[in-house]
Amino acid sequence: MRQFLDFEKSVAELENKIDELRRMSGPDGINIAEEITRLSEKADRQLRTAYAKLTPWQKVQVARHAQRPHTVDYIGALITEFSPLAGDRLFGDDKAIIGGVGRFNDQPVVVIGTERGAEIETRLKHNFGMARPEGYRKAQRLMKLAGRFGLPVLTFIDTSGAWPGIDAEARGQAEAIARSIETCLNVPVPVIATVIGEGGSGGAVALGAGDRVMMLEHAIYSVISPEACASILWRDPKQASTAADALKITAQDLLQLRLIDRIIPEPLGGAQRDPKAAIRAVGDAIAAELPGLLAKDPVLLKAQRREKFLAMGREAVA
């Protein structure tokens, strides 16, 4: 069953009417095709209007939609011969980060992504996409493997942030995130990072320091969640929509600020309405970026990647 967001209520009413009419239409002579067509066109117009003027807070809701495709869906559709690899060889295996080796368009690759789960069982299994240190150390291990064998790295980011629990802090959460960012910057192979939903704080940046950083049209990428920001600044999480405006967390804002490299268009109504189309769009974007990166000398690739991130914010400061 499709889940509707608050600002989609008018569309939900129309689509519910359409479903009712379709159940009425049958071999007993009731012909309501014209009415269904009229209502469908009206629903599409309302959906197009709503998504043409989404506020940052509404984009937050879309990015967090439970029915958006997740990392496992992208891997299943885009990566053939995928072999998952587990464990950090230090403590254990963190299910919040999944990764392994496979083929993208017949090109051998290493794939790493945060997985938040789709229903309660898988969300608990993957800790809602919030990784502990062993998850980031697993990512480091996989990136180093990619560098050793000359395999490009594809990362998929969808997390509200790293796990903030005492157990994670005790095992060196901050150090693990920092080392993961360092490994992203230093690996001598192409790194393409794609924010497919929510990119939250250092937990997202740990997989996001790539040669190309791409975002789906309605994804978000932020240093802190709007709710947490509102709680700190105004001591009122109800000010989250105001915080979302100020944080500049949308793909459009981040492209303008030159913090990302490409926006990937989503189907009308968001990736959750047509996951297959959204996954194809991401695959097409990766396919467009990868050949040029593979053609670069590894030393030059690393130097350009490092300079790209060092340059961020320089113009704003000037």
HELIX and SHEET records of a PDB file:
HELIX    1   1 ASP A    6  GLU A    8  5                                   3    
HELIX    2   2 LYS A    9  MET A   24  1                                  16    
HELIX    3   3 ALA A   33  ALA A   52  1                                  20    
HELIX    4   4 PRO A   56  ALA A   63  1                                   8    
HELIX    5   5 THR A   71  LEU A   78  1                                   8    
HELIX    6   6 ILE A  120  LYS A  125  1                                   6    
HELIX    7   7 ASN A  127  GLY A  129  5                                   3    
HELIX    8   8 PRO A  133  PHE A  149  1                                  17    
HELIX    9   9 ILE A  166  ALA A  170  1                                   5    
HELIX   10  10 GLN A  173  ASN A  186  1                                  14    
HELIX   11  11 SER A  201  VAL A  205  1                                   5    
HELIX   12  12 PRO A  226  LEU A  233  1                                   8    
HELIX   13  13 PRO A  237  GLN A  239  5                                   3    
HELIX   14  14 ALA A  240  LEU A  247  1                                   8    
HELIX   15  15 ALA A  251  GLN A  256  1                                   6    
HELIX   16  16 PRO A  275  LEU A  294  1                                  20    
HELIX   17  17 PRO A  298  ALA A  311  1                                  14    
HELIX   18  18 ARG A  314  VAL A  317  1                                   4    
SHEET    1   A 7 ILE A  79  PRO A  84  0                                        
SHEET    2   A 7 ILE A  97  PHE A 104 -1                                        
SHEET    3   A 7 GLN A 107  THR A 114 -1                                        
SHEET    4   A 7 VAL A 153  THR A 159  1                                        
SHEET    5   A 7 VAL A 191  GLY A 200  1                                        
SHEET    6   A 7 ARG A 212  LEU A 216  1                                        
SHEET    7   A 7 ARG A 262  ILE A 264  1                                        
SHEET    1   B 6 ILE A  79  PRO A  84  0                                        
SHEET    2   B 6 ILE A  97  PHE A 104 -1                                        
SHEET    3   B 6 GLN A 107  THR A 114 -1                                        
SHEET    4   B 6 VAL A 153  THR A 159  1                                        
SHEET    5   B 6 VAL A 191  GLY A 200  1                                        
SHEET    6   B 6 ILE A 220  SER A 222  1                                        
END                                                                             
